[in-house]
Structures are given as C-alpha cells and as structure tokens.
Amino acid sequence: MEYETAIKRVTAKKVFKNSKIQVKISTITEKGIGYDVIDVDNPEYVISDIENVIAPEIVGYPAYDQDFIDAIICDTNVDNPMITMSASVSVARAASNSINIPMFKHIGGILSSDLPVVSCPILSDKKGNQLIVFPMAESIGEMIHIYEFIIGNIYPKYQSRNMEGEFVCKSIFDNIDDFSEIISNIAEEEDLDILMGAKITNYDQRIEGLDYLEANEIVDFDGLLCTECMDEEADISKINPYTTGSLTEMKYLISYMTNAGITPMIDSENTSFAHLAIGFKVPIIKTCLTSKILNELWNVERVLKNPNVTRF
C-alpha cells in the first residue's frame, strides 16, 4: 500500500468552473490521482502556496497515512485553512483512488454504511433567509423522490429560481404558512416525516411553529436550534469544512461536538464531503438543490449491501 499511494507530484492550476476562475489542486501517486477545486480571491497566491510550500513537504510520503500528511500540511507556513483543507482532500482522494476503494471507506473503514440525511433550502428571499426541509426517508432514493415531489408542488406557486435551485419570494416569513401546508400535505401523502426549518438573518416570531432554526447566535426556540459556530446550548452546529484546516482537524472537531452532545452538520456542495459525512458518521449534510451531493450519495447507496440512513 505504501508504494501504491506514494505521492509523486502535487500541482495546482486555474480552471473555469461555475462561471468563474477557480483553483484545482491535484495529488498524483504511483497508482492514482485525486483533486479538489476551490473558489478563492487570489488564484496565483494559492498556486504558489501549493506548489512552492506544501508540495515539497509531502512528496514521497504515502497518501494513505492521512493523519501524518495532514500534520505536515498544517505545520507549513500556509495559514489559509481553505488551501490546507483542499490539499488534504486531494491527498485523501488520491489515496482512495490508488487502492481502488471509495473515499468514505478509506476515511471511515470498510464497514462504513451510515448515510446522512440531506437537507436543502427550498425557498429563499433577497435578505438571505431560507426555508429548509429534512426528508426523514429510509433511503437516498426515497429522499430524491421526495425532493422531486416537493419541487413539483412548489413550482406552480413560486416559478422564479436562483442559481442554487431555490425558489425565490419577497419574504419567507410571509410564505411560511403556505410552504408548511405544501410540505405537510406531501408528508401525509407519502407517509413520511419531513422536518421543516428556516435559516434567518433576523428573528421573526412566525418561525416558532417550525421544527428547526438556523441562526447566527443562540435564540429562544422550542425546536432544533442550529448555530454557525459550535455552542453547547445549540442542538446542531454547522461545519464549513474549509474553515477546519484539514480532514484530521475536521475529524477531531466532529468528535468533540459528538462528545458534547451536539449534532454536527456538514454544509457543503462538494461531493468529497458526502463521503466524509459517511466516513465520519455525520448524520446531516446541508447542500443546495443544484449540487451533486444527493446523486453521489445515491451512487454510494447502490454499492452498499446494507445502507442505513442515520437518524438524529
């Protein structure tokens, strides 16, 4: 395994993705390649950090030893966690491709089979508020069916959509009752629990009937409260992977949250983090409707013998 995953090269280059210039970081081993793409303000700076600082430190070492590689990456003078995390992800993908196993098994072990619930914002307004759903389905395939059903029922009322696939309205607070009625009818028809929630920039008492609330700080709320940063008074804490620095640091953060009784939730559109949600046993992943997360998890579900969607 050490030979197959030995790192030969680490490169970075500009790519055009999602209508903008981004940076693709690639790790090449004896038997495979892994990459990650990040959206940054200064691509030249990132390319320099990868090729002149990080690459010379990790070339020659085995990519399968993630903790060791991450320690080297984080010990460099690159202080941007997005860059170090992207390098870490590219190494993990290269390792899994080199030994021909899925990334989630490389990260979590051969018995990893717990799939996360996928939550998606459905309705949003120009102030950044969102109405979100959590289909508590028995499988990813069923979850996709529910999202398809929701979109079909929402479309006649809200036909305008943004680039993330969210339907757009003037104010989500004025539409909570109609939205809740649509989701409740679908849940009853499909005989399935669908949690409804909101992400808000300012508190409004009309959200009090929802199951979930995502806020920037602790507020008085009877349902599941999610905060941007870890807070022991919250039920759920959202993790932006590119702020954690490396996969190893992310693993420690998730473990700390779990031990503190806080449910971690990954917020990402990157399919690599669908694998990490499985490997690190994260029960929820939040993403947009236009991301490839659901499809990636559906592909994983098809290859697992006994997949199980986690409950939280």
C-alpha positions as a Markdown table, in Angstrom:
| # | Residue | x | y | z |
|---|---|---|---|---|
| 1 | Met | 0.0 | 0.0 | 0.0 |
| 2 | Glu | 2.9 | 2.4 | 0.7 |
| 3 | Tyr | 4.2 | 2.1 | -2.8 |
| 4 | Glu | 0.8 | 2.4 | -4.5 |
| 5 | Thr | 0.0 | 5.6 | -2.5 |
| 6 | Ala | 3.4 | 7.2 | -2.6 |
| 7 | Ile | 2.9 | 10.9 | -3.6 |
| 8 | Lys | 4.8 | 11.7 | -6.8 |
| 9 | Arg | 3.5 | 15.2 | -7.5 |
| 10 | Val | 1.2 | 17.9 | -6.1 |
| 11 | Thr | 0.1 | 20.5 | -8.6 |
| 12 | Ala | -2.3 | 23.5 | -8.7 |
| 13 | Lys | -3.8 | 25.2 | -11.7 |
| 14 | Lys | -6.6 | 27.6 | -12.7 |
| 15 | Val | -9.8 | 26.1 | -14.0 |
| 16 | Phe | -13.1 | 27.7 | -15.2 |
| 17 | Lys | -15.9 | 26.4 | -13.1 |
| 18 | Asn | -19.4 | 27.9 | -12.2 |
| 19 | Ser | -18.7 | 30.9 | -14.4 |
| 20 | Lys | -15.5 | 31.9 | -12.6 |
| 21 | Ile | -11.8 | 31.2 | -12.3 |
| 22 | Gln | -11.1 | 28.7 | -9.5 |
| 23 | Val | -8.1 | 26.6 | -8.5 |
| 24 | Lys | -7.8 | 22.8 | -9.0 |
| 25 | Ile | -5.3 | 21.1 | -6.6 |
| 26 | Ser | -4.2 | 17.6 | -7.7 |
| 27 | Thr | -2.3 | 14.9 | -5.9 |
| 28 | Ile | -0.7 | 12.3 | -8.1 |
| 29 | Thr | 0.5 | 9.0 | -6.7 |
| 30 | Glu | 2.1 | 5.9 | -8.2 |
| 31 | Lys | -1.3 | 4.4 | -8.9 |
| 32 | Gly | -3.9 | 7.2 | -8.9 |
| 33 | Ile | -4.8 | 10.8 | -8.7 |
| 34 | Gly | -7.1 | 12.9 | -6.5 |
| 35 | Tyr | -8.1 | 16.5 | -6.8 |
| 36 | Asp | -10.1 | 19.3 | -5.2 |
| 37 | Val | -11.4 | 22.6 | -6.6 |
| 38 | Ile | -11.7 | 25.7 | -4.5 |
| 39 | Asp | -13.1 | 29.2 | -5.2 |
| 40 | Val | -10.6 | 31.8 | -4.0 |
| 41 | Asp | -9.9 | 35.5 | -4.5 |
| 42 | Asn | -6.3 | 35.2 | -5.5 |
| 43 | Pro | -5.6 | 32.0 | -7.6 |
| 44 | Glu | -1.9 | 32.9 | -8.1 |
| 45 | Tyr | -1.3 | 33.0 | -4.4 |
| 46 | Val | -3.0 | 29.6 | -3.9 |
| 47 | Ile | -1.0 | 28.0 | -6.7 |
| 48 | Ser | 2.2 | 29.4 | -5.2 |
| 49 | Asp | 1.4 | 28.1 | -1.8 |
| 50 | Ile | 0.6 | 24.6 | -3.1 |
| 51 | Glu | 3.5 | 24.2 | -5.5 |
| 52 | Asn | 6.2 | 26.0 | -3.6 |
| 53 | Val | 5.3 | 25.3 | 0.1 |
| 54 | Ile | 3.1 | 22.3 | 0.6 |
| 55 | Ala | 4.1 | 20.1 | -2.3 |
| 56 | Pro | 7.9 | 19.9 | -1.5 |
| 57 | Glu | 7.0 | 18.8 | 2.1 |
| 58 | Ile | 4.7 | 15.9 | 1.3 |
| 59 | Val | 6.1 | 14.4 | -2.0 |
| 60 | Gly | 7.5 | 11.0 | -1.3 |
| 61 | Tyr | 5.3 | 10.2 | 1.6 |
| 62 | Pro | 2.3 | 7.7 | 1.5 |
| 63 | Ala | -1.0 | 9.4 | 0.9 |
| 64 | Tyr | -2.9 | 6.7 | 2.8 |
| 65 | Asp | -1.4 | 8.0 | 6.1 |
| 66 | Gln | -3.9 | 10.9 | 6.3 |
| 67 | Asp | -3.1 | 12.0 | 9.9 |
| 68 | Phe | 0.6 | 12.2 | 9.1 |
| 69 | Ile | 0.2 | 14.1 | 5.8 |
| 70 | Asp | -2.3 | 16.5 | 7.5 |
| 71 | Ala | 0.2 | 17.2 | 10.3 |
| 72 | Ile | 2.8 | 18.1 | 7.7 |
| 73 | Ile | 0.4 | 20.3 | 5.7 |
| 74 | Cys | -0.7 | 22.1 | 8.8 |
| 75 | Asp | 2.9 | 22.6 | 10.0 |
| 76 | Thr | 3.8 | 24.7 | 6.9 |
| 77 | Asn | 3.5 | 28.4 | 7.0 |
| 78 | Val | 0.3 | 28.3 | 4.8 |
| 79 | Asp | -2.2 | 29.9 | 7.1 |
| 80 | Asn | -5.3 | 29.8 | 4.9 |
| 81 | Pro | -7.4 | 26.9 | 6.1 |
| 82 | Met | -9.2 | 26.6 | 2.7 |
| 83 | Ile | -5.8 | 25.9 | 1.0 |
| 84 | Thr | -4.7 | 23.4 | 3.5 |
| 85 | Met | -8.1 | 21.6 | 3.6 |
| 86 | Ser | -8.2 | 21.4 | -0.2 |
| 87 | Ala | -4.7 | 19.9 | -0.2 |
| 88 | Ser | -5.8 | 17.4 | 2.5 |
| 89 | Val | -8.9 | 16.4 | 0.4 |
| 90 | Ser | -6.9 | 15.9 | -2.7 |
| 91 | Val | -4.5 | 13.6 | -0.9 |
| 92 | Ala | -7.4 | 11.6 | 0.6 |
| 93 | Arg | -9.0 | 11.2 | -2.9 |
| 94 | Ala | -5.7 | 10.2 | -4.4 |
| 95 | Ala | -5.2 | 7.6 | -1.7 |
| 96 | Ser | -8.6 | 6.0 | -2.2 |
| 97 | Asn | -8.3 | 6.0 | -5.9 |
| 98 | Ser | -4.8 | 4.5 | -5.7 |
| 99 | Ile | -6.0 | 1.4 | -3.8 |
| 100 | Asn | -9.4 | 1.4 | -5.6 |
| 101 | Ile | -11.8 | 1.8 | -2.7 |
| 102 | Pro | -14.4 | 4.5 | -2.2 |
| 103 | Met | -13.3 | 7.6 | -0.3 |
| 104 | Phe | -15.7 | 7.0 | 2.5 |
| 105 | Lys | -14.2 | 3.6 | 3.2 |
| 106 | His | -10.7 | 5.0 | 3.1 |
| 107 | Ile | -11.7 | 7.6 | 5.7 |
| 108 | Gly | -14.2 | 5.6 | 7.9 |
| 109 | Gly | -13.2 | 2.0 | 7.4 |
| 110 | Ile | -14.5 | -0.9 | 5.4 |
| 111 | Leu | -17.7 | -1.2 | 7.4 |
| 112 | Ser | -18.9 | 2.4 | 6.9 |
| 113 | Ser | -22.5 | 2.2 | 5.8 |
| 114 | Asp | -24.4 | 5.0 | 7.6 |
| 115 | Leu | -25.7 | 7.6 | 5.1 |
| 116 | Pro | -26.6 | 11.2 | 6.2 |
| 117 | Val | -30.0 | 12.9 | 5.9 |
| 118 | Val | -29.6 | 15.5 | 3.2 |
| 119 | Ser | -31.3 | 18.9 | 3.9 |
| 120 | Cys | -31.8 | 21.5 | 1.2 |
| 121 | Pro | -33.1 | 25.1 | 1.2 |
| 122 | Ile | -36.2 | 25.2 | -0.9 |
| 123 | Leu | -37.5 | 28.8 | -0.7 |
| 124 | Ser | -35.4 | 31.9 | -0.1 |
| 125 | Asp | -35.6 | 35.7 | -0.2 |
| 126 | Lys | -33.2 | 38.5 | -1.1 |
| 127 | Lys | -32.2 | 39.0 | 2.6 |
| 128 | Gly | -30.6 | 35.6 | 2.8 |
| 129 | Asn | -33.4 | 33.9 | 4.7 |
| 130 | Gln | -34.3 | 30.3 | 3.7 |
| 131 | Leu | -36.9 | 27.7 | 4.3 |
| 132 | Ile | -35.3 | 24.3 | 4.6 |
| 133 | Val | -36.6 | 20.7 | 4.6 |
| 134 | Phe | -35.2 | 17.5 | 6.1 |
| 135 | Pro | -36.9 | 14.4 | 4.5 |
| 136 | Met | -36.6 | 11.6 | 7.1 |
| 137 | Ala | -36.5 | 8.9 | 4.4 |
| 138 | Glu | -35.4 | 5.3 | 4.7 |
| 139 | Ser | -33.1 | 5.6 | 1.7 |
| 140 | Ile | -31.4 | 8.2 | -0.5 |
| 141 | Gly | -33.5 | 7.0 | -3.4 |
| 142 | Glu | -36.7 | 7.8 | -1.4 |
| 143 | Met | -35.2 | 11.1 | -0.4 |
| 144 | Ile | -34.6 | 12.1 | -4.0 |
| 145 | His | -38.2 | 11.1 | -4.8 |
| 146 | Ile | -39.4 | 13.4 | -2.0 |
| 147 | Tyr | -37.3 | 16.3 | -3.3 |
| 148 | Glu | -38.7 | 15.8 | -6.8 |
| 149 | Phe | -42.2 | 15.7 | -5.4 |
| 150 | Ile | -41.6 | 18.9 | -3.3 |
| 151 | Ile | -40.2 | 20.8 | -6.4 |
| 152 | Gly | -43.2 | 19.7 | -8.5 |
| 153 | Asn | -45.6 | 21.0 | -5.9 |
| 154 | Ile | -43.7 | 24.3 | -5.1 |
| 155 | Tyr | -43.2 | 25.3 | -8.7 |
| 156 | Pro | -46.8 | 26.4 | -9.6 |
| 157 | Lys | -46.7 | 29.0 | -6.8 |
| 158 | Tyr | -43.0 | 30.2 | -7.0 |
| 159 | Gln | -41.7 | 29.9 | -10.5 |
| 160 | Ser | -38.6 | 32.1 | -10.1 |
| 161 | Arg | -35.4 | 30.2 | -9.0 |
| 162 | Asn | -31.9 | 31.2 | -8.3 |
| 163 | Met | -28.6 | 29.5 | -9.3 |
| 164 | Glu | -28.7 | 27.2 | -6.2 |
| 165 | Gly | -32.1 | 25.9 | -7.3 |
| 166 | Glu | -34.1 | 27.7 | -4.5 |
| 167 | Phe | -37.4 | 29.2 | -5.3 |
| 168 | Val | -37.4 | 32.9 | -4.7 |
| 169 | Cys | -40.0 | 35.0 | -2.9 |
| 170 | Lys | -40.1 | 38.5 | -1.4 |
| 171 | Ser | -40.2 | 37.3 | 2.2 |
| 172 | Ile | -40.1 | 33.8 | 3.5 |
| 173 | Phe | -41.9 | 34.9 | 6.7 |
| 174 | Asp | -45.0 | 35.8 | 4.6 |
| 175 | Asn | -44.9 | 32.4 | 3.0 |
| 176 | Ile | -44.3 | 30.1 | 5.9 |
| 177 | Asp | -47.9 | 29.0 | 6.2 |
| 178 | Asp | -48.3 | 28.2 | 2.5 |
| 179 | Phe | -44.9 | 26.4 | 2.5 |
| 180 | Ser | -45.8 | 24.4 | 5.6 |
| 181 | Glu | -49.1 | 23.4 | 4.1 |
| 182 | Ile | -47.5 | 22.1 | 0.9 |
| 183 | Ile | -44.8 | 20.1 | 2.9 |
| 184 | Ser | -47.3 | 18.7 | 5.4 |
| 185 | Asn | -49.6 | 17.5 | 2.6 |
| 186 | Ile | -46.6 | 15.8 | 0.9 |
| 187 | Ala | -45.5 | 14.2 | 4.2 |
| 188 | Glu | -49.1 | 12.9 | 4.8 |
| 189 | Glu | -49.4 | 11.6 | 1.2 |
| 190 | Glu | -46.0 | 9.8 | 1.3 |
| 191 | Asp | -46.5 | 8.7 | 4.9 |
| 192 | Leu | -43.1 | 10.2 | 5.8 |
| 193 | Asp | -41.8 | 12.7 | 8.4 |
| 194 | Ile | -40.4 | 15.9 | 6.7 |
| 195 | Leu | -38.9 | 18.3 | 9.2 |
| 196 | Met | -39.3 | 22.0 | 8.2 |
| 197 | Gly | -36.9 | 24.7 | 9.2 |
| 198 | Ala | -35.5 | 28.1 | 8.4 |
| 199 | Lys | -32.2 | 30.0 | 8.2 |
| 200 | Ile | -32.8 | 33.6 | 9.3 |
| 201 | Thr | -30.8 | 36.8 | 9.5 |
| 202 | Asn | -33.2 | 38.4 | 11.8 |
| 203 | Tyr | -35.6 | 36.8 | 14.3 |
| 204 | Asp | -39.3 | 36.7 | 13.4 |
| 205 | Gln | -41.9 | 35.1 | 15.7 |
| 206 | Arg | -43.6 | 33.5 | 12.7 |
| 207 | Ile | -40.9 | 30.8 | 12.6 |
| 208 | Glu | -42.0 | 29.4 | 16.0 |
| 209 | Gly | -44.0 | 26.6 | 14.5 |
| 210 | Leu | -41.1 | 25.2 | 12.6 |
| 211 | Asp | -39.0 | 22.1 | 13.6 |
| 212 | Tyr | -35.6 | 23.6 | 13.0 |
| 213 | Leu | -33.9 | 27.1 | 13.2 |
| 214 | Glu | -30.5 | 28.1 | 11.9 |
| 215 | Ala | -29.3 | 31.3 | 13.4 |
| 216 | Asn | -26.0 | 33.2 | 13.9 |
| 217 | Glu | -26.4 | 33.2 | 17.7 |
| 218 | Ile | -28.4 | 31.5 | 20.5 |
| 219 | Val | -32.1 | 32.4 | 20.4 |
| 220 | Asp | -35.1 | 31.2 | 22.4 |
| 221 | Phe | -36.6 | 28.4 | 20.1 |
| 222 | Asp | -38.6 | 25.3 | 21.0 |
| 223 | Gly | -37.4 | 23.1 | 18.1 |
| 224 | Leu | -33.9 | 22.1 | 17.0 |
| 225 | Leu | -31.5 | 25.1 | 17.1 |
| 226 | Cys | -28.5 | 25.2 | 14.8 |
| 227 | Thr | -25.7 | 27.7 | 15.2 |
| 228 | Glu | -23.0 | 28.7 | 12.7 |
| 229 | Cys | -20.3 | 28.2 | 15.4 |
| 230 | Met | -20.2 | 25.4 | 18.0 |
| 231 | Asp | -22.2 | 26.4 | 21.0 |
| 232 | Glu | -23.1 | 23.9 | 23.8 |
| 233 | Glu | -26.5 | 25.5 | 24.1 |
| 234 | Ala | -27.3 | 24.5 | 20.5 |
| 235 | Asp | -28.7 | 21.2 | 19.3 |
| 236 | Ile | -26.9 | 21.2 | 16.0 |
| 237 | Ser | -23.7 | 23.0 | 14.9 |
| 238 | Lys | -22.9 | 23.6 | 11.3 |
| 239 | Ile | -19.5 | 22.8 | 9.9 |
| 240 | Asn | -18.0 | 24.6 | 6.9 |
| 241 | Pro | -15.2 | 22.1 | 6.1 |
| 242 | Tyr | -13.0 | 24.7 | 4.5 |
| 243 | Thr | -12.6 | 26.5 | 7.8 |
| 244 | Thr | -11.3 | 23.5 | 9.7 |
| 245 | Gly | -7.8 | 23.3 | 8.1 |
| 246 | Ser | -7.6 | 19.5 | 7.3 |
| 247 | Leu | -9.5 | 16.3 | 7.3 |
| 248 | Thr | -7.8 | 15.3 | 10.6 |
| 249 | Glu | -8.8 | 18.6 | 12.3 |
| 250 | Met | -12.3 | 18.2 | 11.0 |
| 251 | Lys | -12.5 | 14.6 | 12.5 |
| 252 | Tyr | -11.4 | 16.0 | 15.9 |
| 253 | Leu | -14.0 | 18.8 | 15.7 |
| 254 | Ile | -16.8 | 16.3 | 14.9 |
| 255 | Ser | -15.6 | 14.0 | 17.7 |
| 256 | Tyr | -15.6 | 16.9 | 20.2 |
| 257 | Met | -19.1 | 18.0 | 19.1 |
| 258 | Thr | -20.5 | 14.5 | 19.5 |
| 259 | Asn | -19.0 | 14.1 | 22.9 |
| 260 | Ala | -20.5 | 17.4 | 23.9 |
| 261 | Gly | -24.0 | 16.2 | 22.9 |
| 262 | Ile | -24.1 | 18.5 | 19.8 |
| 263 | Thr | -25.2 | 17.1 | 16.4 |
| 264 | Pro | -22.7 | 18.0 | 13.7 |
| 265 | Met | -24.0 | 19.1 | 10.3 |
| 266 | Ile | -21.7 | 19.5 | 7.2 |
| 267 | Asp | -22.6 | 22.4 | 5.0 |
| 268 | Ser | -21.1 | 21.8 | 1.5 |
| 269 | Glu | -21.7 | 21.3 | -2.2 |
| 270 | Asn | -18.5 | 19.3 | -2.7 |
| 271 | Thr | -19.1 | 15.6 | -3.3 |
| 272 | Ser | -16.0 | 14.7 | -1.4 |
| 273 | Phe | -17.8 | 15.8 | 1.8 |
| 274 | Ala | -20.6 | 13.4 | 1.1 |
| 275 | His | -18.0 | 10.7 | 1.5 |
| 276 | Leu | -16.7 | 12.4 | 4.7 |
| 277 | Ala | -20.2 | 12.5 | 6.2 |
| 278 | Ile | -20.3 | 8.8 | 5.8 |
| 279 | Gly | -16.8 | 8.1 | 7.0 |
| 280 | Phe | -17.0 | 10.5 | 10.0 |
| 281 | Lys | -20.6 | 9.4 | 10.8 |
| 282 | Val | -22.1 | 12.9 | 10.4 |
| 283 | Pro | -25.9 | 12.5 | 10.4 |
| 284 | Ile | -26.8 | 15.6 | 8.4 |
| 285 | Ile | -25.3 | 17.3 | 5.3 |
| 286 | Lys | -26.8 | 20.5 | 4.1 |
| 287 | Thr | -26.4 | 21.4 | 0.4 |
| 288 | Cys | -28.2 | 23.2 | -2.4 |
| 289 | Leu | -30.6 | 21.5 | -4.8 |
| 290 | Thr | -28.2 | 22.0 | -7.7 |
| 291 | Ser | -25.3 | 20.3 | -6.1 |
| 292 | Lys | -24.2 | 16.7 | -6.9 |
| 293 | Ile | -24.3 | 15.6 | -3.2 |
| 294 | Leu | -27.6 | 13.7 | -3.5 |
| 295 | Asn | -26.5 | 11.9 | -6.7 |
| 296 | Glu | -23.2 | 11.0 | -5.1 |
| 297 | Leu | -24.9 | 9.5 | -2.0 |
| 298 | Trp | -27.3 | 7.7 | -4.3 |
| 299 | Asn | -24.4 | 6.1 | -6.1 |
| 300 | Val | -22.9 | 5.1 | -2.8 |
| 301 | Glu | -26.2 | 3.6 | -1.7 |
| 302 | Arg | -26.3 | 1.4 | -4.8 |
| 303 | Val | -22.9 | -0.2 | -4.0 |
| 304 | Leu | -23.5 | -0.8 | -0.3 |
| 305 | Lys | -25.0 | -4.1 | 0.8 |
| 306 | Asn | -26.8 | -2.8 | 3.9 |
| 307 | Pro | -27.1 | 1.0 | 3.7 |
| 308 | Asn | -28.7 | 2.8 | 6.5 |
| 309 | Val | -29.9 | 6.5 | 6.7 |
| 310 | Thr | -28.9 | 8.0 | 10.0 |
| 311 | Arg | -31.4 | 9.4 | 12.4 |
| 312 | Phe | -30.8 | 12.4 | 14.6 |
